[in-house]
Amino acid sequence: MADDPILLIDTPAPHVRRLTLNRPNKRNALSNALRGELFAALEEGDRDPEVRVMILRGAGTCFSSGYDLSSLGELPFYTAGGQGQWARHVVEGCFRMWDLAKPVIAQVHGWCLAGGSELAVACDLVYVAEDAQIGYPAVRTMSPPDNQYHAWIVGMRAAMELMLTGDSISGLEAVRLGFANRAFAADDLEAQVLAMAERIAKVDPELAQLNKRLVHRQMEAMGMRAGIRAGTDLHALGWHTPASRDYMAQLRKGVTQALTQRDQAFGDYRTGDKG
């Protein structure tokens, strides 16, 4: 329903805050209104002394299908304008989550595409359903990713294949490649994630904050933060290619038709048996 809250918040166990993307009829497409509420809720949880760990999941059939191409809306926080503004904004959002004191767990089922996969990667831990589908189909027609995490998370060879095809991987494959920590049967995912959250909540929060930060510091020392930020310029260049301009013209005529046309040659996503 139109009046339903777009983000649900509950406390499924002591010291555990759970946030649920609640646009199931839109496959939890990430409008800026939803992103704004999500960032505010994460920051509120980070300030709350009763919260030690947070879970992020999606309502309905999937985690998130990506950014809402039909209606993004005003940016939820300021990012300097000009070429690459959107990509810089997305990357800043990722690192807002990265820099939270409290651990955040992504609970991923169904589709986890494009911006949805970026949201999952911004979390500290990722647990997936075995039959989840994670991919970045926008590279087929629009531009390189705005958040270029792939080589860092899954390695050069796997990242290259994902970027050159736009194909998706299953939850089991996501674990093998290092995108996710563990995969569970879809019916077991929620209970397993909650059990892990409760386990993490047993650790003193000040120590947990330092333990989380030490992992990030090592990745930063290897250049991850600088590398992802540098990728925003390549994203901006992608929008100026003739192929991207042609596709965006199609998209303005109708999102569903354009997405279907994108995937027909590959026989997946909207046109395959997985969706």
N, C-alpha and C positions, 0 to 999 in steps of 0.2 A: 504494500500500500504506500501511496505517496507520503502519508503522514508518519510512517514508521521511522524510528531513529535510524540513521545510516551507520551508526557505530554503537554496539552494545558493550557494556562493561559489567563484569561480575567478579565475584571472589569465590572460586570453586574450592579453595582450600586455604588454610591459614597462611598468610604472607604471600599469597599468589593472586595477582591481578590478571584477569583475562579480558582481552579486547577482541571483539568479533566484527569484522567488516560485514555490514548488513545491507547489501544491495543485491540479494540473490537473483532477482529478476534481470539484473544487468551483469550477472556473473561477477559481482563485486568489482566492477570497473572503477578505477581510481579517479574520481572527480577531485578537483581541488578542494571542494567542500569536505569530502570524506578525508582527504589527506590532512586538511587543517584540523579536523576533530581528532584524527589519529595522533598527530604530533602533540596536540594539547593534552590528550589523555596519557600518552607516554611520559611527557614531562611532569604531569601531575603525579603519576605513579612513582616516578623517580624521586619526587620530593617527599612522598608519603613514607614516614618511618615504619609503617606497618607493612609496607610492600617490600619484598626481597627479590622477587622475580616476576616477570610478565610473560604472558603467552599471547601470541597474535595468530588468529585464525580467520577463516571466511565462512559465512553462512551459506547454506544451500549446497549446490553441486560442486563448488570449486573454491580454491583459495582466492585467486583473482585472475581475471583475463587480461589485465594490464590497464593502461591509462584510458580514461573515457574520451575516446576520439570525437564523440558527438557533442560533448558539453563539458569542457574542462573547468571553465570559470576562472575567477581571479586567483592569482597565486596566494597561497596561505601565509607566506612570509616573504619579505623583500629580498630580491636578488638583483644586482645591478643589471641594467638592460643592455641592449646591443646584441650583436651576433653571439649565438651560443647561450643566450640567457636561460632557456628552458633546461638545457643540459647542465649548466652550472647550478641551477636551482635544484634539480633532481639529485645531483651529487652532494650538494650541501645538506639536503634532507637525509640522505644516507648517512652522512657523518654526524648529523644531529643525533641519530639513533646510535651510531657507533660510540659516541662520546657519553652516552648515558652511564650513570654509575651502576644501575641495576641490569642484570642480564635479561635479554629478551629472547624468547624462543618462538620460532616460526613453526606452526602446525599446518602442513601443506597437504591438501587433498585435491583431486581433480586437476583442472587447468591452473597452471602457474606460469603466466606468459608475460614477456616483455617487462613492463613496469611492475607487474606482480612478482616476477622473479627478482627484480632489483630490490623490492621490499623485503622479500625473504632473505636475500643476501645481506641486507643491512642488519638483520638480527644476528645474535651471537651464536645461536644453535639452530639447526634446521632439521626437523623430523618430518618425514614424508610418508604418505600412503604408497604402497608398492606399485599401485596402478596410476599414481599421479603422472601428469604430463607437464614437463618443464621445457619451455622453448622461447625463442625470440624471433617470431616470424616477420617482424617489421624490417629485418635486414634484407628481405627479398625485394622490397619495393620502395622503402622510405628513406632510410639512412642507417649508418652504424648506430649502435646503442648509445643512448645518452649517458648511461652509467656502464662503463666498459670494464666490468668486473671479471669477465670470462677467463682470460688467460691467468689471472691471479688465482681463481678458485678451482678451475678444472685443468689447468696446464695448457701449453701452447698447442699441441696437436688436437686435443678435443675442442679447444676454443676455436681453432681454425675451421674445423669441420662444422661446428655449430654456426659460425659466422658466414660461411660460404654457402650453407644450405638453408638456414632458418628452421631446420628440423627440430623436433622435440625429443626429449629423452624421458624414459620412465623413472619412477621413483627408485627402483632398484638400480638402474644405471646411474642415477644422480648420486647415490651413495658410492658406487664403484668409482666414479670420477672425482668425488670429493665435494660436490655441491651440497650434499646433505650428510648429516651424521649417521642416521639409521633410517631404515624403512620398515614399516609394519603393515600388516593387513589392514585394509581401510576401516574395518569394524573395531580394530584394536587401537587405532592411532590416538584417539582422544585420551583413553585411559593411560596409555604409555607416556604420552606427553605430560599429562598431569602428574604421573608418578615421578618423572624426571624433574619437574618443577618443584615438587615437594622435597625431593632429594637435595636440590640446589639450595632450597630455602633453609636447610639445616645449617648451612655455613654462615658464620658471622658476616653481616652485610658489608662491613668496612673491609674485611679481608677479601670477600668475594669481589668487591670493586677493584682492589689491587690486582687480584688474580686475573680478572677480565682485562684490565688495562695492560698487564705485562704481555699478553698475547698480541694485543693491538700494537704495542710499542715495537715488538719485533717485526711485524708486518710493515709498519711505518719506516723502520730502519732499512728495510729492503726496498722501499720506494712505493709501496702500494697506494698510499694516499696521493702522492704527487703524480703517480702514473694514471690513476683514475681521473684526477682533475685535468691532466693534460689531454685526455681523450675527448673532452668536451668540444675542442676545436674541430676534431674530425667529424663529430656528430653534426656540427653546424655546417661544415662543408657539404655533407651529404644532401642537405635540403636544396642545394643549388644545382644538382645534377638533373639533366633532362628527364631521366626516368622517374626521379622523385617528384619533379614538378608535374609530370603527366599523371602520376598516381594520385597526387593530392587533388588534382582537378576532378578525378573520378570520385575521390572520397567526399568531396563537397557535394556531389550529386546524390550520394547515398552511401552510408558507412557499410551496411550489410552487403550490398552489391559489390562494393569495392573489395571488401575482405574475401568474399567468395571468389571473385575473379583472381585475387592474389594466390589463393590456395589451390585452384582447380588443376593447374599444371603439375602440382606436387601430390595431389590426392590425399591431403591431410587437413587437420584443423577443421574448418567448417565443411569441407568436402569429403572428409574421410570417415572411417568407421569409429574413430576414437571419441568424437564429440557427442 
